[in-house]
């Protein structure tokens, strides 16, 4: 039995080289499927007040994931979480 990989399927996810995370197309597909309110990454330098809070929240959560999984981005910068954190400017 083959293992399915969702990364790269249908253009819904960014490659690790392009910063990881979901594309706008992927976010729209997810929201259609679940009726959710998912948003894309906050990548600008000076976001508005609410987007600044989202960035801070994401950065805190992802830092906790890195600690939990013993990931050191200075040693392994090609990990998906490291690329995503760099894209979010954490």
HTML snippet that shows the backbone in 3Dmol.js (N, CA, C, O; Angstrom):
<script src="https://3Dmol.org/build/3Dmol-min.js"></script>
<div id="view" style="width:600px;height:400px;position:relative"></div>
<script>
const pdb = `
ATOM      1  N   UNK A   1       0.838  -1.172   0.000  1.00  0.00           N
ATOM      2  CA  UNK A   1       0.000   0.000   0.000  1.00  0.00           C
ATOM      3  C   UNK A   1       0.888   1.242   0.000  1.00  0.00           C
ATOM      4  O   UNK A   1       1.787   1.366   0.831  1.00  0.00           O
ATOM      5  N   UNK A   2       0.640   2.144  -0.914  1.00  0.00           N
ATOM      6  CA  UNK A   2       1.458   3.352  -1.047  1.00  0.00           C
ATOM      7  C   UNK A   2       1.006   4.423  -0.057  1.00  0.00           C
ATOM      8  O   UNK A   2      -0.173   4.516   0.285  1.00  0.00           O
ATOM      9  N   UNK A   3       1.946   5.212   0.384  1.00  0.00           N
ATOM     10  CA  UNK A   3       1.655   6.329   1.279  1.00  0.00           C
ATOM     11  C   UNK A   3       1.377   7.552   0.428  1.00  0.00           C
ATOM     12  O   UNK A   3       2.146   7.873  -0.477  1.00  0.00           O
ATOM     13  N   UNK A   4       0.278   8.238   0.716  1.00  0.00           N
ATOM     14  CA  UNK A   4      -0.056   9.451  -0.031  1.00  0.00           C
ATOM     15  C   UNK A   4       0.620  10.655   0.591  1.00  0.00           C
ATOM     16  O   UNK A   4       0.677  10.789   1.814  1.00  0.00           O
ATOM     17  N   UNK A   5       1.125  11.516  -0.247  1.00  0.00           N
ATOM     18  CA  UNK A   5       1.713  12.769   0.222  1.00  0.00           C
ATOM     19  C   UNK A   5       0.828  13.901  -0.256  1.00  0.00           C
ATOM     20  O   UNK A   5       0.477  13.961  -1.435  1.00  0.00           O
ATOM     21  N   UNK A   6       0.464  14.796   0.641  1.00  0.00           N
ATOM     22  CA  UNK A   6      -0.391  15.910   0.254  1.00  0.00           C
ATOM     23  C   UNK A   6       0.426  17.103  -0.213  1.00  0.00           C
ATOM     24  O   UNK A   6      -0.120  18.002  -0.854  1.00  0.00           O
ATOM     25  N   UNK A   7       1.702  17.136   0.085  1.00  0.00           N
ATOM     26  CA  UNK A   7       2.530  18.274  -0.306  1.00  0.00           C
ATOM     27  C   UNK A   7       2.685  18.276  -1.816  1.00  0.00           C
ATOM     28  O   UNK A   7       3.089  17.274  -2.408  1.00  0.00           O
ATOM     29  N   UNK A   8       2.361  19.408  -2.441  1.00  0.00           N
ATOM     30  CA  UNK A   8       2.511  19.533  -3.878  1.00  0.00           C
ATOM     31  C   UNK A   8       1.299  19.069  -4.667  1.00  0.00           C
ATOM     32  O   UNK A   8       1.266  19.238  -5.886  1.00  0.00           O
ATOM     33  N   UNK A   9       0.327  18.504  -4.026  1.00  0.00           N
ATOM     34  CA  UNK A   9      -0.837  17.960  -4.726  1.00  0.00           C
ATOM     35  C   UNK A   9      -1.759  19.100  -5.159  1.00  0.00           C
ATOM     36  O   UNK A   9      -2.321  19.804  -4.320  1.00  0.00           O
ATOM     37  N   UNK A  10      -1.911  19.275  -6.461  1.00  0.00           N
ATOM     38  CA  UNK A  10      -2.850  20.252  -6.988  1.00  0.00           C
ATOM     39  C   UNK A  10      -2.444  21.701  -6.777  1.00  0.00           C
ATOM     40  O   UNK A  10      -3.271  22.593  -6.962  1.00  0.00           O
ATOM     41  N   UNK A  11      -1.211  21.963  -6.399  1.00  0.00           N
ATOM     42  CA  UNK A  11      -0.761  23.332  -6.204  1.00  0.00           C
ATOM     43  C   UNK A  11      -1.276  23.973  -4.934  1.00  0.00           C
ATOM     44  O   UNK A  11      -1.306  25.200  -4.833  1.00  0.00           O
ATOM     45  N   UNK A  12      -1.688  23.161  -3.946  1.00  0.00           N
ATOM     46  CA  UNK A  12      -2.228  23.707  -2.711  1.00  0.00           C
ATOM     47  C   UNK A  12      -1.159  24.033  -1.674  1.00  0.00           C
ATOM     48  O   UNK A  12      -1.418  24.780  -0.730  1.00  0.00           O
ATOM     49  N   UNK A  13       0.019  23.487  -1.841  1.00  0.00           N
ATOM     50  CA  UNK A  13       1.090  23.717  -0.871  1.00  0.00           C
ATOM     51  C   UNK A  13       2.327  24.232  -1.587  1.00  0.00           C
ATOM     52  O   UNK A  13       2.617  23.829  -2.713  1.00  0.00           O
ATOM     53  N   UNK A  14       3.048  25.119  -0.932  1.00  0.00           N
ATOM     54  CA  UNK A  14       4.311  25.614  -1.468  1.00  0.00           C
ATOM     55  C   UNK A  14       5.379  24.545  -1.274  1.00  0.00           C
ATOM     56  O   UNK A  14       5.322  23.754  -0.332  1.00  0.00           O
ATOM     57  N   UNK A  15       6.345  24.534  -2.171  1.00  0.00           N
ATOM     58  CA  UNK A  15       7.479  23.643  -1.985  1.00  0.00           C
ATOM     59  C   UNK A  15       8.327  24.184  -0.841  1.00  0.00           C
ATOM     60  O   UNK A  15       8.201  25.349  -0.465  1.00  0.00           O
ATOM     61  N   UNK A  16       9.172  23.353  -0.301  1.00  0.00           N
ATOM     62  CA  UNK A  16      10.043  23.792   0.782  1.00  0.00           C
ATOM     63  C   UNK A  16      10.965  24.904   0.296  1.00  0.00           C
ATOM     64  O   UNK A  16      11.267  25.838   1.039  1.00  0.00           O
ATOM     65  N   UNK A  17      11.408  24.801  -0.952  1.00  0.00           N
ATOM     66  CA  UNK A  17      12.310  25.807  -1.502  1.00  0.00           C
ATOM     67  C   UNK A  17      11.645  27.183  -1.595  1.00  0.00           C
ATOM     68  O   UNK A  17      12.323  28.205  -1.488  1.00  0.00           O
ATOM     69  N   UNK A  18      10.327  27.215  -1.794  1.00  0.00           N
ATOM     70  CA  UNK A  18       9.650  28.506  -1.939  1.00  0.00           C
ATOM     71  C   UNK A  18       9.030  28.986  -0.630  1.00  0.00           C
ATOM     72  O   UNK A  18       8.203  29.898  -0.636  1.00  0.00           O
ATOM     73  N   UNK A  19       9.416  28.388   0.477  1.00  0.00           N
ATOM     74  CA  UNK A  19       9.008  28.908   1.771  1.00  0.00           C
ATOM     75  C   UNK A  19       7.978  28.097   2.520  1.00  0.00           C
ATOM     76  O   UNK A  19       7.522  28.525   3.580  1.00  0.00           O
ATOM     77  N   UNK A  20       7.589  26.930   2.003  1.00  0.00           N
ATOM     78  CA  UNK A  20       6.644  26.037   2.673  1.00  0.00           C
ATOM     79  C   UNK A  20       5.290  26.707   2.895  1.00  0.00           C
ATOM     80  O   UNK A  20       5.093  27.837   2.449  1.00  0.00           O
ATOM     81  N   UNK A  21       4.366  26.053   3.560  1.00  0.00           N
ATOM     82  CA  UNK A  21       3.047  26.613   3.828  1.00  0.00           C
ATOM     83  C   UNK A  21       2.073  26.403   2.682  1.00  0.00           C
ATOM     84  O   UNK A  21       2.403  25.773   1.677  1.00  0.00           O
ATOM     85  N   UNK A  22       0.872  26.936   2.843  1.00  0.00           N
ATOM     86  CA  UNK A  22      -0.170  26.788   1.833  1.00  0.00           C
ATOM     87  C   UNK A  22      -0.191  27.984   0.885  1.00  0.00           C
ATOM     88  O   UNK A  22       0.149  29.105   1.260  1.00  0.00           O
ATOM     89  N   UNK A  23      -0.599  27.714  -0.349  1.00  0.00           N
ATOM     90  CA  UNK A  23      -0.773  28.783  -1.325  1.00  0.00           C
ATOM     91  C   UNK A  23      -2.163  29.385  -1.138  1.00  0.00           C
ATOM     92  O   UNK A  23      -2.980  28.850  -0.389  1.00  0.00           O
ATOM     93  N   UNK A  24      -2.427  30.495  -1.819  1.00  0.00           N
ATOM     94  CA  UNK A  24      -3.756  31.112  -1.757  1.00  0.00           C
ATOM     95  C   UNK A  24      -4.804  30.144  -2.309  1.00  0.00           C
ATOM     96  O   UNK A  24      -5.923  30.073  -1.802  1.00  0.00           O
ATOM     97  N   UNK A  25      -4.430  29.402  -3.349  1.00  0.00           N
ATOM     98  CA  UNK A  25      -5.336  28.408  -3.932  1.00  0.00           C
ATOM     99  C   UNK A  25      -5.644  27.309  -2.919  1.00  0.00           C
ATOM    100  O   UNK A  25      -6.789  26.872  -2.804  1.00  0.00           O
ATOM    101  N   UNK A  26      -4.631  26.864  -2.188  1.00  0.00           N
ATOM    102  CA  UNK A  26      -4.820  25.832  -1.172  1.00  0.00           C
ATOM    103  C   UNK A  26      -5.692  26.299  -0.026  1.00  0.00           C
ATOM    104  O   UNK A  26      -6.521  25.541   0.478  1.00  0.00           O
ATOM    105  N   UNK A  27      -5.511  27.542   0.391  1.00  0.00           N
ATOM    106  CA  UNK A  27      -6.316  28.107   1.478  1.00  0.00           C
ATOM    107  C   UNK A  27      -7.779  28.195   1.044  1.00  0.00           C
ATOM    108  O   UNK A  27      -8.682  27.863   1.812  1.00  0.00           O
ATOM    109  N   UNK A  28      -8.005  28.644  -0.196  1.00  0.00           N
ATOM    110  CA  UNK A  28      -9.377  28.750  -0.708  1.00  0.00           C
ATOM    111  C   UNK A  28     -10.031  27.374  -0.777  1.00  0.00           C
ATOM    112  O   UNK A  28     -11.200  27.227  -0.421  1.00  0.00           O
ATOM    113  N   UNK A  29      -9.285  26.359  -1.235  1.00  0.00           N
ATOM    114  CA  UNK A  29      -9.824  24.999  -1.327  1.00  0.00           C
ATOM    115  C   UNK A  29     -10.153  24.461   0.062  1.00  0.00           C
ATOM    116  O   UNK A  29     -11.198  23.838   0.255  1.00  0.00           O
ATOM    117  N   UNK A  30      -9.278  24.694   1.021  1.00  0.00           N
ATOM    118  CA  UNK A  30      -9.506  24.238   2.394  1.00  0.00           C
ATOM    119  C   UNK A  30     -10.755  24.904   2.976  1.00  0.00           C
ATOM    120  O   UNK A  30     -11.575  24.239   3.609  1.00  0.00           O
ATOM    121  N   UNK A  31     -10.897  26.196   2.766  1.00  0.00           N
ATOM    122  CA  UNK A  31     -12.050  26.923   3.293  1.00  0.00           C
ATOM    123  C   UNK A  31     -13.359  26.456   2.642  1.00  0.00           C
ATOM    124  O   UNK A  31     -14.389  26.372   3.311  1.00  0.00           O
ATOM    125  N   UNK A  32     -13.319  26.154   1.342  1.00  0.00           N
ATOM    126  CA  UNK A  32     -14.514  25.622   0.672  1.00  0.00           C
ATOM    127  C   UNK A  32     -14.902  24.269   1.259  1.00  0.00           C
ATOM    128  O   UNK A  32     -16.077  23.992   1.498  1.00  0.00           O
ATOM    129  N   UNK A  33     -13.906  23.445   1.482  1.00  0.00           N
ATOM    130  CA  UNK A  33     -14.148  22.082   1.961  1.00  0.00           C
ATOM    131  C   UNK A  33     -14.657  22.063   3.397  1.00  0.00           C
ATOM    132  O   UNK A  33     -15.537  21.268   3.727  1.00  0.00           O
ATOM    133  N   UNK A  34     -14.119  22.923   4.250  1.00  0.00           N
ATOM    134  CA  UNK A  34     -14.428  22.870   5.684  1.00  0.00           C
ATOM    135  C   UNK A  34     -15.344  23.983   6.156  1.00  0.00           C
ATOM    136  O   UNK A  34     -15.837  23.941   7.283  1.00  0.00           O
ATOM    137  N   UNK A  35     -15.579  24.974   5.316  1.00  0.00           N
ATOM    138  CA  UNK A  35     -16.355  26.128   5.768  1.00  0.00           C
ATOM    139  C   UNK A  35     -15.574  26.969   6.758  1.00  0.00           C
ATOM    140  O   UNK A  35     -16.156  27.714   7.547  1.00  0.00           O
ATOM    141  N   UNK A  36     -14.255  26.850   6.715  1.00  0.00           N
ATOM    142  CA  UNK A  36     -13.376  27.514   7.676  1.00  0.00           C
ATOM    143  C   UNK A  36     -13.057  28.946   7.304  1.00  0.00           C
ATOM    144  O   UNK A  36     -13.619  29.505   6.362  1.00  0.00           O
ATOM    145  N   UNK A  37     -12.140  29.528   8.064  1.00  0.00           N
ATOM    146  CA  UNK A  37     -11.749  30.920   7.872  1.00  0.00           C
ATOM    147  C   UNK A  37     -10.226  31.031   7.865  1.00  0.00           C
ATOM    148  O   UNK A  37      -9.665  31.985   8.404  1.00  0.00           O
ATOM    149  N   UNK A  38      -9.562  30.049   7.251  1.00  0.00           N
ATOM    150  CA  UNK A  38      -8.110  30.023   7.202  1.00  0.00           C
ATOM    151  C   UNK A  38      -7.599  31.154   6.319  1.00  0.00           C
ATOM    152  O   UNK A  38      -8.233  31.496   5.320  1.00  0.00           O
ATOM    153  N   UNK A  39      -6.458  31.736   6.679  1.00  0.00           N
ATOM    154  CA  UNK A  39      -5.872  32.840   5.920  1.00  0.00           C
ATOM    155  C   UNK A  39      -4.447  32.490   5.528  1.00  0.00           C
ATOM    156  O   UNK A  39      -3.844  31.578   6.094  1.00  0.00           O
ATOM    157  N   UNK A  40      -3.910  33.223   4.554  1.00  0.00           N
ATOM    158  CA  UNK A  40      -2.546  32.973   4.098  1.00  0.00           C
ATOM    159  C   UNK A  40      -1.543  33.601   5.062  1.00  0.00           C
ATOM    160  O   UNK A  40      -1.920  34.308   5.997  1.00  0.00           O
ATOM    161  N   UNK A  41      -0.268  33.334   4.822  1.00  0.00           N
ATOM    162  CA  UNK A  41       0.802  33.800   5.698  1.00  0.00           C
ATOM    163  C   UNK A  41       0.923  35.319   5.712  1.00  0.00           C
ATOM    164  O   UNK A  41       0.606  35.990   4.729  1.00  0.00           O
ATOM    165  N   UNK A  42       1.383  35.844   6.833  1.00  0.00           N
ATOM    166  CA  UNK A  42       1.648  37.283   6.975  1.00  0.00           C
ATOM    167  C   UNK A  42       3.119  37.478   6.626  1.00  0.00           C
ATOM    168  O   UNK A  42       4.000  37.178   7.432  1.00  0.00           O
ATOM    169  N   UNK A  43       3.381  37.985   5.416  1.00  0.00           N
ATOM    170  CA  UNK A  43       4.762  38.071   4.952  1.00  0.00           C
ATOM    171  C   UNK A  43       5.279  39.500   4.803  1.00  0.00           C
ATOM    172  O   UNK A  43       6.472  39.697   4.571  1.00  0.00           O
ATOM    173  N   UNK A  44       4.402  40.505   4.933  1.00  0.00           N
ATOM    174  CA  UNK A  44       4.872  41.881   4.749  1.00  0.00           C
ATOM    175  C   UNK A  44       5.684  42.355   5.954  1.00  0.00           C
ATOM    176  O   UNK A  44       5.579  41.797   7.046  1.00  0.00           O
ATOM    177  N   UNK A  45       6.487  43.384   5.741  1.00  0.00           N
ATOM    178  CA  UNK A  45       7.368  43.875   6.807  1.00  0.00           C
ATOM    179  C   UNK A  45       6.609  44.580   7.920  1.00  0.00           C
ATOM    180  O   UNK A  45       6.896  44.358   9.096  1.00  0.00           O
ATOM    181  N   UNK A  46       5.648  45.425   7.571  1.00  0.00           N
ATOM    182  CA  UNK A  46       4.888  46.172   8.570  1.00  0.00           C
ATOM    183  C   UNK A  46       3.396  45.869   8.429  1.00  0.00           C
ATOM    184  O   UNK A  46       2.665  46.652   7.823  1.00  0.00           O
ATOM    185  N   UNK A  47       2.938  44.745   8.977  1.00  0.00           N
ATOM    186  CA  UNK A  47       1.527  44.396   8.841  1.00  0.00           C
ATOM    187  C   UNK A  47       0.642  45.276   9.720  1.00  0.00           C
ATOM    188  O   UNK A  47       1.118  45.954  10.631  1.00  0.00           O
ATOM    189  N   UNK A  48      -0.659  45.247   9.424  1.00  0.00           N
ATOM    190  CA  UNK A  48      -1.618  45.985  10.233  1.00  0.00           C
ATOM    191  C   UNK A  48      -1.720  45.332  11.615  1.00  0.00           C
ATOM    192  O   UNK A  48      -1.111  44.292  11.866  1.00  0.00           O
ATOM    193  N   UNK A  49      -2.479  45.941  12.485  1.00  0.00           N
ATOM    194  CA  UNK A  49      -2.552  45.500  13.878  1.00  0.00           C
ATOM    195  C   UNK A  49      -2.981  44.033  14.013  1.00  0.00           C
ATOM    196  O   UNK A  49      -2.330  43.263  14.719  1.00  0.00           O
ATOM    197  N   UNK A  50      -4.075  43.642  13.338  1.00  0.00           N
ATOM    198  CA  UNK A  50      -4.567  42.267  13.460  1.00  0.00           C
ATOM    199  C   UNK A  50      -3.605  41.278  12.827  1.00  0.00           C
ATOM    200  O   UNK A  50      -3.368  40.203  13.379  1.00  0.00           O
ATOM    201  N   UNK A  51      -3.051  41.626  11.682  1.00  0.00           N
ATOM    202  CA  UNK A  51      -2.106  40.717  11.023  1.00  0.00           C
ATOM    203  C   UNK A  51      -0.816  40.589  11.834  1.00  0.00           C
ATOM    204  O   UNK A  51      -0.186  39.531  11.829  1.00  0.00           O
ATOM    205  N   UNK A  52      -0.424  41.649  12.525  1.00  0.00           N
ATOM    206  CA  UNK A  52       0.748  41.595  13.392  1.00  0.00           C
ATOM    207  C   UNK A  52       0.521  40.599  14.531  1.00  0.00           C
ATOM    208  O   UNK A  52       1.430  39.867  14.920  1.00  0.00           O
ATOM    209  N   UNK A  53      -0.713  40.583  15.059  1.00  0.00           N
ATOM    210  CA  UNK A  53      -1.054  39.639  16.129  1.00  0.00           C
ATOM    211  C   UNK A  53      -1.029  38.204  15.610  1.00  0.00           C
ATOM    212  O   UNK A  53      -0.571  37.297  16.306  1.00  0.00           O
ATOM    213  N   UNK A  54      -1.527  37.995  14.374  1.00  0.00           N
ATOM    214  CA  UNK A  54      -1.498  36.651  13.789  1.00  0.00           C
ATOM    215  C   UNK A  54      -0.067  36.169  13.623  1.00  0.00           C
ATOM    216  O   UNK A  54       0.243  35.012  13.907  1.00  0.00           O
ATOM    217  N   UNK A  55       0.807  37.063  13.161  1.00  0.00           N
ATOM    218  CA  UNK A  55       2.216  36.692  12.981  1.00  0.00           C
ATOM    219  C   UNK A  55       2.842  36.308  14.320  1.00  0.00           C
ATOM    220  O   UNK A  55       3.525  35.289  14.424  1.00  0.00           O
ATOM    221  N   UNK A  56       2.606  37.122  15.331  1.00  0.00           N
ATOM    222  CA  UNK A  56       3.181  36.850  16.648  1.00  0.00           C
ATOM    223  C   UNK A  56       2.689  35.508  17.186  1.00  0.00           C
ATOM    224  O   UNK A  56       3.462  34.744  17.763  1.00  0.00           O
ATOM    225  N   UNK A  57       1.412  35.228  16.996  1.00  0.00           N
ATOM    226  CA  UNK A  57       0.827  33.972  17.444  1.00  0.00           C
ATOM    227  C   UNK A  57       1.442  32.784  16.706  1.00  0.00           C
ATOM    228  O   UNK A  57       1.804  31.784  17.326  1.00  0.00           O
ATOM    229  N   UNK A  58       1.561  32.897  15.363  1.00  0.00           N
ATOM    230  CA  UNK A  58       2.166  31.815  14.584  1.00  0.00           C
ATOM    231  C   UNK A  58       3.604  31.578  15.018  1.00  0.00           C
ATOM    232  O   UNK A  58       4.026  30.436  15.200  1.00  0.00           O
ATOM    233  N   UNK A  59       4.343  32.650  15.180  1.00  0.00           N
ATOM    234  CA  UNK A  59       5.752  32.513  15.553  1.00  0.00           C
ATOM    235  C   UNK A  59       5.897  31.830  16.910  1.00  0.00           C
ATOM    236  O   UNK A  59       6.806  31.021  17.102  1.00  0.00           O
ATOM    237  N   UNK A  60       5.019  32.145  17.842  1.00  0.00           N
ATOM    238  CA  UNK A  60       5.058  31.508  19.156  1.00  0.00           C
ATOM    239  C   UNK A  60       4.728  30.028  19.056  1.00  0.00           C
ATOM    240  O   UNK A  60       5.403  29.197  19.665  1.00  0.00           O
ATOM    241  N   UNK A  61       3.686  29.689  18.284  1.00  0.00           N
ATOM    242  CA  UNK A  61       3.293  28.280  18.136  1.00  0.00           C
ATOM    243  C   UNK A  61       4.387  27.477  17.456  1.00  0.00           C
ATOM    244  O   UNK A  61       4.716  26.375  17.894  1.00  0.00           O
ATOM    245  N   UNK A  62       4.953  28.025  16.386  1.00  0.00           N
ATOM    246  CA  UNK A  62       5.958  27.278  15.652  1.00  0.00           C
ATOM    247  C   UNK A  62       7.253  27.145  16.456  1.00  0.00           C
ATOM    248  O   UNK A  62       7.969  26.155  16.306  1.00  0.00           O
ATOM    249  N   UNK A  63       7.560  28.111  17.294  1.00  0.00           N
ATOM    250  CA  UNK A  63       8.738  27.995  18.169  1.00  0.00           C
ATOM    251  C   UNK A  63       8.529  26.845  19.154  1.00  0.00           C
ATOM    252  O   UNK A  63       9.466  26.112  19.469  1.00  0.00           O
ATOM    253  N   UNK A  64       7.303  26.693  19.635  1.00  0.00           N
ATOM    254  CA  UNK A  64       6.984  25.578  20.534  1.00  0.00           C
ATOM    255  C   UNK A  64       7.117  24.240  19.825  1.00  0.00           C
ATOM    256  O   UNK A  64       7.587  23.268  20.416  1.00  0.00           O
ATOM    257  N   UNK A  65       6.708  24.181  18.561  1.00  0.00           N
ATOM    258  CA  UNK A  65       6.855  22.941  17.783  1.00  0.00           C
ATOM    259  C   UNK A  65       8.327  22.603  17.604  1.00  0.00           C
ATOM    260  O   UNK A  65       8.729  21.443  17.701  1.00  0.00           O
ATOM    261  N   UNK A  66       9.125  23.636  17.338  1.00  0.00           N
ATOM    262  CA  UNK A  66      10.555  23.395  17.150  1.00  0.00           C
ATOM    263  C   UNK A  66      11.195  22.861  18.423  1.00  0.00           C
ATOM    264  O   UNK A  66      12.014  21.943  18.370  1.00  0.00           O
ATOM    265  N   UNK A  67      10.825  23.431  19.569  1.00  0.00           N
ATOM    266  CA  UNK A  67      11.360  22.937  20.842  1.00  0.00           C
ATOM    267  C   UNK A  67      10.921  21.497  21.100  1.00  0.00           C
ATOM    268  O   UNK A  67      11.713  20.665  21.543  1.00  0.00           O
ATOM    269  N   UNK A  68       9.645  21.213  20.814  1.00  0.00           N
ATOM    270  CA  UNK A  68       9.101  19.882  21.071  1.00  0.00           C
ATOM    271  C   UNK A  68       9.821  18.820  20.222  1.00  0.00           C
ATOM    272  O   UNK A  68      10.062  17.706  20.687  1.00  0.00           O
ATOM    273  N   UNK A  69      10.157  19.172  18.984  1.00  0.00           N
ATOM    274  CA  UNK A  69      10.774  18.204  18.078  1.00  0.00           C
ATOM    275  C   UNK A  69      12.293  18.353  17.997  1.00  0.00           C
ATOM    276  O   UNK A  69      12.930  17.725  17.151  1.00  0.00           O
ATOM    277  N   UNK A  70      12.874  19.175  18.863  1.00  0.00           N
ATOM    278  CA  UNK A  70      14.331  19.384  18.911  1.00  0.00           C
ATOM    279  C   UNK A  70      14.900  19.780  17.547  1.00  0.00           C
ATOM    280  O   UNK A  70      15.866  19.180  17.077  1.00  0.00           O
ATOM    281  N   UNK A  71      14.304  20.784  16.915  1.00  0.00           N
ATOM    282  CA  UNK A  71      14.760  21.269  15.620  1.00  0.00           C
ATOM    283  C   UNK A  71      15.580  22.532  15.847  1.00  0.00           C
ATOM    284  O   UNK A  71      15.148  23.453  16.540  1.00  0.00           O
ATOM    285  N   UNK A  72      16.759  22.561  15.258  1.00  0.00           N
ATOM    286  CA  UNK A  72      17.630  23.721  15.336  1.00  0.00           C
ATOM    287  C   UNK A  72      17.827  24.239  13.918  1.00  0.00           C
ATOM    288  O   UNK A  72      18.523  23.609  13.122  1.00  0.00           O
ATOM    289  N   UNK A  73      17.227  25.371  13.593  1.00  0.00           N
ATOM    290  CA  UNK A  73      17.254  25.891  12.219  1.00  0.00           C
ATOM    291  C   UNK A  73      18.636  26.343  11.770  1.00  0.00           C
ATOM    292  O   UNK A  73      18.901  26.411  10.570  1.00  0.00           O
ATOM    293  N   UNK A  74      19.513  26.651  12.704  1.00  0.00           N
ATOM    294  CA  UNK A  74      20.861  27.028  12.285  1.00  0.00           C
ATOM    295  C   UNK A  74      21.631  25.801  11.788  1.00  0.00           C
ATOM    296  O   UNK A  74      22.541  25.931  10.969  1.00  0.00           O
ATOM    297  N   UNK A  75      21.272  24.616  12.278  1.00  0.00           N
ATOM    298  CA  UNK A  75      21.931  23.386  11.837  1.00  0.00           C
ATOM    299  C   UNK A  75      21.199  22.740  10.664  1.00  0.00           C
ATOM    300  O   UNK A  75      21.831  22.160   9.781  1.00  0.00           O
ATOM    301  N   UNK A  76      19.871  22.835  10.650  1.00  0.00           N
ATOM    302  CA  UNK A  76      19.077  22.208   9.597  1.00  0.00           C
ATOM    303  C   UNK A  76      18.118  23.225   8.983  1.00  0.00           C
ATOM    304  O   UNK A  76      16.911  23.143   9.210  1.00  0.00           O
ATOM    305  N   UNK A  77      18.635  24.186   8.208  1.00  0.00           N
ATOM    306  CA  UNK A  77      17.787  25.251   7.663  1.00  0.00           C
ATOM    307  C   UNK A  77      16.817  24.790   6.582  1.00  0.00           C
ATOM    308  O   UNK A  77      15.915  25.540   6.209  1.00  0.00           O
ATOM    309  N   UNK A  78      16.983  23.564   6.066  1.00  0.00           N
ATOM    310  CA  UNK A  78      16.108  23.081   5.004  1.00  0.00           C
ATOM    311  C   UNK A  78      14.865  22.376   5.511  1.00  0.00           C
ATOM    312  O   UNK A  78      14.065  21.890   4.711  1.00  0.00           O
ATOM    313  N   UNK A  79      14.685  22.310   6.818  1.00  0.00           N
ATOM    314  CA  UNK A  79      13.461  21.729   7.369  1.00  0.00           C
ATOM    315  C   UNK A  79      12.284  22.599   6.982  1.00  0.00           C
ATOM    316  O   UNK A  79      12.421  23.817   6.865  1.00  0.00           O
ATOM    317  N   UNK A  80      11.136  21.987   6.782  1.00  0.00           N
ATOM    318  CA  UNK A  80       9.938  22.696   6.333  1.00  0.00           C
ATOM    319  C   UNK A  80       9.522  23.796   7.313  1.00  0.00           C
ATOM    320  O   UNK A  80       9.150  24.890   6.890  1.00  0.00           O
ATOM    321  N   UNK A  81       9.580  23.516   8.617  1.00  0.00           N
ATOM    322  CA  UNK A  81       9.177  24.511   9.607  1.00  0.00           C
ATOM    323  C   UNK A  81      10.135  25.698   9.608  1.00  0.00           C
ATOM    324  O   UNK A  81       9.715  26.832   9.836  1.00  0.00           O
ATOM    325  N   UNK A  82      11.410  25.448   9.356  1.00  0.00           N
ATOM    326  CA  UNK A  82      12.391  26.534   9.318  1.00  0.00           C
ATOM    327  C   UNK A  82      12.127  27.451   8.131  1.00  0.00           C
ATOM    328  O   UNK A  82      12.204  28.673   8.253  1.00  0.00           O
ATOM    329  N   UNK A  83      11.815  26.854   6.980  1.00  0.00           N
ATOM    330  CA  UNK A  83      11.510  27.652   5.790  1.00  0.00           C
ATOM    331  C   UNK A  83      10.233  28.463   6.003  1.00  0.00           C
ATOM    332  O   UNK A  83      10.163  29.629   5.613  1.00  0.00           O
ATOM    333  N   UNK A  84       9.227  27.848   6.620  1.00  0.00           N
ATOM    334  CA  UNK A  84       7.966  28.556   6.864  1.00  0.00           C
ATOM    335  C   UNK A  84       8.180  29.711   7.832  1.00  0.00           C
ATOM    336  O   UNK A  84       7.647  30.800   7.620  1.00  0.00           O
ATOM    337  N   UNK A  85       8.950  29.488   8.888  1.00  0.00           N
ATOM    338  CA  UNK A  85       9.226  30.562   9.852  1.00  0.00           C
ATOM    339  C   UNK A  85       9.993  31.711   9.195  1.00  0.00           C
ATOM    340  O   UNK A  85       9.764  32.877   9.517  1.00  0.00           O
ATOM    341  N   UNK A  86      10.879  31.388   8.296  1.00  0.00           N
ATOM    342  CA  UNK A  86      11.617  32.435   7.590  1.00  0.00           C
ATOM    343  C   UNK A  86      10.654  33.226   6.701  1.00  0.00           C
ATOM    344  O   UNK A  86      10.767  34.448   6.601  1.00  0.00           O
ATOM    345  N   UNK A  87       9.721  32.544   6.064  1.00  0.00           N
ATOM    346  CA  UNK A  87       8.743  33.225   5.207  1.00  0.00           C
ATOM    347  C   UNK A  87       7.837  34.141   6.033  1.00  0.00           C
ATOM    348  O   UNK A  87       7.478  35.228   5.581  1.00  0.00           O
ATOM    349  N   UNK A  88       7.470  33.711   7.231  1.00  0.00           N
ATOM    350  CA  UNK A  88       6.624  34.526   8.120  1.00  0.00           C
ATOM    351  C   UNK A  88       7.431  35.617   8.811  1.00  0.00           C
ATOM    352  O   UNK A  88       6.856  36.444   9.519  1.00  0.00           O
ATOM    353  N   UNK A  89       8.747  35.640   8.625  1.00  0.00           N
ATOM    354  CA  UNK A  89       9.665  36.611   9.264  1.00  0.00           C
ATOM    355  C   UNK A  89       9.672  36.462  10.777  1.00  0.00           C
ATOM    356  O   UNK A  89       9.605  37.450  11.508  1.00  0.00           O
ATOM    357  N   UNK A  90       9.755  35.219  11.243  1.00  0.00           N
ATOM    358  CA  UNK A  90       9.820  34.954  12.690  1.00  0.00           C
ATOM    359  C   UNK A  90      11.240  35.125  13.176  1.00  0.00           C
ATOM    360  O   UNK A  90      11.512  34.948  14.364  1.00  0.00           O
TER     361      UNK A  90
END
`;
const viewer = $3Dmol.createViewer("view");
viewer.addModel(pdb, "pdb");
viewer.setStyle({}, {cartoon: {color: "spectrum"}});
viewer.zoomTo();
viewer.render();
</script>
